[in-house]
Amino acid sequence: MLTLPPGPAWLFPRLFPHPRHCGISGPRVTLLVAAGGAAGAAARAGAELMGPASGGGFPWTTWTINLAGSAAMGLLMVLLSRHPKSPMWAGPVLGSGFLGGFTTFSAFATDVQELLATGRVLIALAYAFATVVGALAAAAGGAAAASRLPRGGTGGRG
């Protein structure tokens, strides 16, 4: 079972800290987030080149990218919460930056629009449902997987 640290605001400051709390200047954090976003977008572009073209059918490549990014975000959330000494810039750079650049929910919206515009309503609805439910499940799965990892410094005893 997934267990989160107590308190409702346990995660927000780790993923989205104010730049003055990151230990480096605001402009540097912004540049790091931008670099993370560029790296994530490049990774997504590579994944898109390796994946099959949708050809007007179900956009499997975009769906897979978004679910993989959601799983990684769930993993990241738990890992950052378990390692309070991790750098405060890690959440913004890896979460908002890299994973924000890697996932492509704008392409998801465009895919749904194009499917609807070309009369493929059932595929559009299935894709929209599978993306939203799948992304939530993937994030929960990533978080659950991370919660099963041994904590650092415990000799693997969790």
Phi, psi and omega in degrees: 000142181283123176241132180250153177302154182293156176098141184286338185254029185294330189260320188309313180294337180280323180274327185227059180289153173294140183308329182290346179264002184272350181084357174225165186293154179307313179298325178292319177298317179300316178295321178295319178295318178297318178296319176299318178297319178296318179296318178296319178295322177294319178297319178296316180300320177296318179296322179295324178292327181279336184276165180285148173288144184288331179057029180088357178263204180296126182282076186300321184294311179298319179299315181295317178301313182294322178289321177297317178295323178293318177298317179296324178293319176299317177299313181299318181302313182290317180299318178293323180290332181276343183237076184297345179270001176294151183300141182296339179280349185299317180298308179298319183289313183280319183281290182294320183284279187300306184289329174295323177284329182286311180289156186220070180287342173290321176294324176302311180297319178295318178300314180298315180300315181294320178297318178294318182295334181259013173081010179265064187297316182296319178295318180299314180294318178297318180295315179298313180296313182296327180288311183294309181293318180296319180295318177295317179294321180294319178297316178296320178295319177297318178295318179295319179297317179294325181291343178271349179289146177295144177287145179297141176080008181252006181069025178081013181264014174077000000 
